Amino acid sequence: MAAAIGEKLVENGFRVLFSRTTEIVQKLQSAKRELALPLALDKLDKYDCLILDDFGYVQKDECESSVLFELICERYESKSMLLTCNQTFKEWEHVFGDKQMAVAAIDRIVHNASILEISAESYRKKQALKRMEKEKTRVA
């Protein structure tokens, strides 16, 4: 769904970056070590919408949480972000590793946000099961 939204944004003339959250965080961490975090954030600012996939998939250490929070603060009320996450907001303390930072991040993200909660079977899982069934049929 996030990819489809991104595609429609592009079709309507918006600049969009779709990335796994861990990839963005690693790039920002590298920029921070090189004292170039503001420049890296400026480069991301050229995108009207950042789509960060698997936002809550991996717990982040303090350095990772810090640059992720910087990104959220940088885009707050100026540019759009679309996050996919398999964790509820209650569990974001574990995503960020720090309750106060999680609360501050959630506060910025949900302000003026549209939140879609999907309680359905994973599309990827459905596709994998269909492929497995086809494989069984071919083998038999």
N, C-alpha and C positions, 0 to 999 in steps of 0.2 A: 504494500500500500504506500509506503514511504517513497519507493522508487517511482511509482505511478504519479504521485503528487509532484515529485521532482521533475518528472518528464513533462507534465502539464505546465509547470512553471517555466521550464525552458522553452516550450512551444509558445508561450506568451511573452517571451523576451526577457525573462529574468535569468540572472547568472546564479547557478546552483552548483554546490559541491556536495557530492555524496561520498561518505567515507566511514569506515569503521572508526569508532571512537578511539580505540587503542592506537590507530595509525596517527590520528591528529595529535593525540596526547604525546606520543613519542616524538613527533616533529617539534612540538612546542617545547618539550623538555630539552631537546637538543639545542634549540634556539636559546633557551634560558641559560644553559651551560655556556653558550658562546656569547652571552650578554646581548642577544639579539631578539629577545622576546617581543618587544614593541614592534619591531619590523615584521616579525612573523605574524603577529596579530593584525597588523596593517594589511598584509597580503591577503589574509582571510576576509578582511573587511570589503574586498572588491566583490564578494559574493553576496547576492541579495538574501540567499538562504543557504545555511549549512544543514545538511542532513547527517546526523550522527547516529549511525546504526550500532546496535548492541551496546547502548550506553551503560547499562548496569551489569553487563555480562561478566566483567572481571573486576574484582576489587582493586582499587588503586592505592598505591602507597602515598605518603605525604607529598612528595614532589609531584607525582602525577595529579593528585587531587588539586594541588596548588595551581598548576597551569590550566587545568580544566576549569577551575573556578575563575581564573583570570579571563579565559575565553568567554564564559557565561557573562561575567561582569562587563566585558568589552562590548558584547553584542546586545546587552540589556537595553531595551527601549530604542534601539537604533537599527538593528538588522534582525532578520528572522532565523530561527533555529527550529528544526524538526528532529525530535529525538525518538528513537525506538528503544524500549527498555523492557526487560523481563522482570523487573523488580517494582514493587509498589513504593510509593514515597516513604512509607514507614521503614522500608529496608534500605533507604539511601544512606543511612548512617554507615552501613557496611560498605557501600559503594565508595563513599568519600573517606571512610576511616575516621571521621571526626563529626560528631553530632552537630556542632555549631556551624561548620562549613556546609554540611548537608542542608540544614534549615535555611541558611542564607542562599544557597544555590536554588533550592526549591522555591523560595520566596520570589526570586528573580524570574525563574522559569514560568511559574504559574500565573504571575501577574500579566494580565492581558492575553492569556493563552487559551487555546482550544485544546481540550484533553479528550482523547479517544481511548477508551478502555475496551480492549477486545478480549472477550472470553470465548475463544474458539480454538479448535484444534489447529495446530501449526500447519500452514500451507506447505512448508518444506517437508514436514513429516508425511502429509498426505501424498505428495509427489513421490517420495521415497517408497512408500508402501505400494503405490501403483506400479512403480518400476519393478519392485520385487515380485509382484504378482505376474507381470509380463514375463519376467525371467523364468519363473516357475512354469508358466504355460509353455514357453519355448522349449524348456528342458524336457518337459513331460511329453 
